Each structure stands twice: as C-alpha cells, then as structure tokens.
Amino acid sequence: MYRFLVTPRWWGINVFVVLAIPVCIFMGTWQLGRFEERVQTQTAADKQPDPAQRAAAPLSELLPVDTQTSGRHTEASGRYGAQFLVPDRELDGKNGSYVLTMLRTAGGKALPVVRGWLPSGEKPPAPPKGEVTVAGALQASETSESDGVVHSNGGLPAGQLGMISAASLVNLVPYDVYDAWVTVSKAQSGLRVVPAEAPQNTGLDLKAFQNLGYTGEWFVFAGFVVFMWFRLVRREAEAVRDRALGLETAA
C-alpha cells in the first residue's frame, strides 16, 4: 500500500520534509540562543555598577563602545564645527530634534556631540566658539533599527540627519568621524540634556522577546511539516486502497 512513497513525486516530497525539519529546528535553536544571550547580558548588567556612576575616563580608553563602556562618562577637547539637526526625537513625550555638533579634536578626528534636545520648530543656538572641553555620556553609533524606526537621510532637508552614525556623517563632513557619539551632561541655555540610553540589542527589550516568539514559530513550522507529511501519506494511502477496491469515482 505504501509503495507510492518511492515514486518520483514522493521522493521530492520526502526530500523536502527531510531538509525542512532540521532547518526549522536549527533556526528555532538559533533564535532561542539569541534570547538566552540577552538574558545573560541583562543578568551581567544587573550585577555591574551603573556606568553613569563610574568615574570618567579618556575617550581613547572607552573605544570601541560596547556594553561595558556605553553610558560611561568621558571628556574630549576641541573646536566645534559642522552642526546638524536629528529630527523626530521624543523627550518626555514631546517631539523635537537633537542638536548634533561635530567636535574637531586635536588629532583631526571629529566626535559627534549631542549638545541637547530642541522642541520642533525652534532654531538651535550656535555652538560655543574657540577651544572647548565636552563632558558627557558615551554612546554607540545608531543603527536603522535602534528605536524601531528606520531612520534615513532620504528626503530630509540639508543640515538634518536621520540617525547618528559615522556611516552617515562621513559623507557629510570632510574629515574622519569617531564611531561613537557623546550626549553632554550639561546643556547650554535653550537646550535640554538628552539622557544616555542602554546599548542597542541588549537586555530584555521587545526585540529580545521577539527572538523568543520566533523560537516558538520555527518549532511550530517543524511540527506543521511533520503533520502535513503524515496527512498527505494518509490521503494517498486511502486513495490507493480505494483504487484497489474499485471505489474510485470519476470525480
């Protein structure tokens, strides 16, 4: 009755099932591993002192930014240069823009500095002139999924940025840019301090529980493949039996 399983048609179905099940299990296990990594990262972070409470360190000692150095206070000296607005940023439930100014350091490289937050429609104050020393919390460059919104420079007016990253700034300024940025601890008049945020893709945030949800989905897919294979086999076996008994109709 089950000789149909070795026909060319069923060989294709069988090969698909044999390949699909381990792929689904692998993807589910991978997503589960991602979630477990987030849990471990969160657990380790809970045991560590608040980065904002640790002593300030030179910028060179905190780069590249990672989960241990994100939020650490640092200082950098130089002269302010090009300035940009980063629109559609909320603070205390109000929409506005970050005021981002490039700080040209002695080495020639520029550090993006968020000098504060400005309500929508207001004109940003000019940066201080001359040599300045900036103190603030270090942050990693943003990605397009950092806050659940895809930021892009496409369609934005000149002088505005979709996200704060070296990749977007390098095309707008004629000098090298640090792959990090600083939000100042004290903002000048007319601006509000932008609080430091947790590193991206860490901790038990919504994205972490999405990984857990994807884990369940992949295992469900594996079970569905098995279920459908047995169902197809059963229907085919019933059809073979009906033909053998002469019960098959034209329909």
C-alpha positions in Angstrom: 0.0 0.0 0.0 2.8 2.4 0.8 4.9 1.7 -2.4 3.9 5.2 -3.6 6.5 6.6 -1.1 9.3 5.6 -3.5 7.7 7.2 -6.6 9.5 10.2 -8.1 6.7 12.6 -6.9 7.0 11.3 -3.3 10.8 11.4 -3.4 10.5 15.1 -3.9 8.1 15.5 -1.0 10.2 13.3 1.2 13.4 15.2 0.4 11.7 18.5 1.2 10.5 17.2 4.6 13.9 15.8 5.5 15.5 19.1 4.7 12.8 21.4 6.1 12.6 19.8 9.6 16.3 20.3 10.6 16.3 23.8 9.1 13.3 24.8 11.2 14.9 23.2 14.3 18.2 25.0 13.6 16.5 28.4 13.2 14.5 27.8 16.3 17.5 26.9 18.3 19.4 29.9 17.0 16.6 32.3 18.0 16.5 30.6 21.4 20.3 31.1 21.7 19.8 34.8 20.9 17.2 35.2 23.7 19.5 33.4 26.2 22.3 35.7 25.3 20.1 38.7 26.0 19.1 37.1 29.4 22.8 36.6 30.3 23.7 40.1 29.2 20.9 41.5 31.3 21.9 39.4 34.3 25.6 40.6 33.9 24.5 44.2 33.6 22.4 44.0 36.7 25.5 42.9 38.6 27.6 45.7 37.3 27.6 49.2 38.7 25.7 51.9 36.8 28.0 53.2 34.0 26.9 56.7 34.8 28.1 56.3 38.4 31.6 55.3 37.4 34.5 57.7 37.1 35.0 59.5 33.8 37.7 58.0 31.5 39.5 59.3 28.4 37.8 58.7 25.2 40.6 56.5 23.8 40.1 54.1 26.7 36.4 53.6 26.1 36.5 52.9 22.4 35.1 50.9 20.7 31.9 51.3 22.5 30.4 48.1 24.0 28.0 47.0 26.7 30.6 47.9 29.4 31.6 51.3 28.1 28.2 52.5 26.8 27.0 55.3 29.1 30.4 55.9 30.7 31.3 59.5 31.2 34.2 60.9 29.2 35.7 64.2 28.2 37.0 65.5 24.9 38.5 68.8 23.8 38.5 70.5 20.5 36.6 73.1 18.4 33.0 72.8 17.3 32.4 72.6 13.5 29.5 71.5 11.4 26.1 71.3 13.1 23.1 69.1 12.2 19.6 68.5 13.5 18.3 65.0 14.1 14.5 65.3 13.8 11.7 63.2 15.2 13.2 62.6 18.6 11.0 62.5 21.6 11.8 63.7 25.1 9.3 63.5 27.9 6.5 62.8 25.4 7.3 65.8 23.2 8.6 65.7 19.7 11.7 67.6 18.8 15.3 67.3 17.4 18.7 66.5 18.8 21.3 69.3 18.1 24.3 67.4 16.9 27.6 69.3 16.5 30.9 67.9 15.3 33.8 68.4 17.8 37.1 68.6 15.9 39.7 67.1 18.3 43.5 67.8 18.3 44.1 64.6 16.3 41.9 65.9 13.4 39.2 63.3 14.0 35.7 64.6 14.9 33.4 63.4 17.7 29.7 63.8 17.2 28.3 65.7 20.2 24.6 65.9 21.0 24.5 69.3 22.7 20.9 68.8 23.7 17.3 68.5 22.6 15.2 71.2 21.0 11.4 71.4 20.6 10.2 71.2 17.0 10.2 74.5 15.1 12.8 76.3 17.3 16.1 77.4 16.0 19.2 75.8 17.5 21.7 78.0 19.3 25.1 78.4 17.8 27.8 76.3 19.4 30.5 78.0 21.6 33.5 79.3 19.7 37.1 78.6 20.4 38.6 75.6 22.3 36.1 73.8 24.5 36.0 70.7 26.7 33.0 68.5 26.4 31.9 66.2 29.2 29.1 63.6 28.7 28.0 60.0 28.3 29.4 57.9 25.5 27.0 56.2 23.2 27.4 53.7 20.3 26.5 54.7 16.7 22.9 54.2 16.0 21.6 51.6 13.5 18.4 51.8 11.4 16.6 49.6 13.9 17.8 51.2 17.1 14.4 52.6 18.2 12.1 50.6 16.0 12.0 53.3 13.3 14.0 53.1 10.2 16.0 56.4 10.0 17.3 57.6 6.7 18.6 60.8 5.3 16.5 60.3 2.2 14.0 63.2 1.8 15.5 65.2 4.8 16.4 68.8 4.2 20.1 69.9 4.2 21.5 70.1 7.6 19.4 67.2 9.0 20.3 63.6 9.8 18.1 60.5 10.1 20.4 58.8 12.6 23.7 59.4 14.5 26.3 57.2 12.9 29.8 57.6 11.4 28.5 55.9 8.3 26.0 58.7 7.6 28.3 61.6 8.8 31.4 60.5 6.8 29.6 61.6 3.6 28.7 65.0 5.0 31.9 66.2 6.6 35.4 66.4 5.1 37.1 64.6 8.0 37.2 61.3 9.8 34.5 60.7 12.4 34.6 58.6 15.6 32.3 55.6 15.5 30.5 56.8 18.7 28.9 60.0 20.0 28.5 61.8 23.3 25.5 63.4 24.9 26.5 66.3 27.1 25.9 66.3 30.8 25.0 70.0 30.9 23.3 71.7 28.1 23.5 75.4 27.3 20.6 77.7 27.5 17.7 76.8 25.2 18.6 73.1 25.1 17.7 70.2 27.2 20.0 67.3 28.1 19.5 64.1 26.2 19.8 61.2 28.7 22.0 58.3 27.8 20.3 55.1 26.6 21.1 51.5 27.1 23.2 49.8 24.4 21.3 48.6 21.3 20.3 45.0 21.0 21.0 44.2 24.7 18.8 43.4 27.7 15.2 42.1 27.8 13.6 44.5 25.5 10.9 44.0 22.9 13.4 42.6 20.4 14.5 40.0 22.9 11.0 38.7 23.3 10.6 38.7 19.6 13.5 36.3 19.5 11.6 34.1 21.9 8.5 34.3 19.8 10.4 33.4 16.7 11.7 30.3 18.5 8.2 29.1 19.0 7.3 29.8 15.4 10.1 27.8 14.0 9.3 24.8 16.1 5.7 25.1 15.1 6.8 25.2 11.5 8.7 21.9 12.1 5.7 20.3 13.7 3.4 21.5 10.8 5.7 20.0 8.2 5.6 16.6 10.0 1.8 16.9 10.4 1.2 17.7 6.7 3.5 14.8 5.6 1.5 12.3 7.7 -1.7 13.8 6.4 -0.6 13.5 2.7 0.6 10.0 3.3 -2.7 9.0 4.8 -4.7 10.5 2.0 -2.5 8.9 -0.6 -2.8 5.5 1.1 -6.6 5.9 1.2 -6.7 6.7 -2.5 -4.5 3.6 -3.2 -6.9 1.4 -1.2 -10.0 2.8 -2.9 -8.5 2.1 -6.3 -7.6 -1.4 -5.3 -11.3 -1.9 -4.2 -12.7 -0.3 -7.3 -14.3 2.5 -5.3 -12.6 5.4 -7.1 -15.1 7.6 -9.0 -14.6 9.9 -11.9 -14.8 12.8 -9.5 
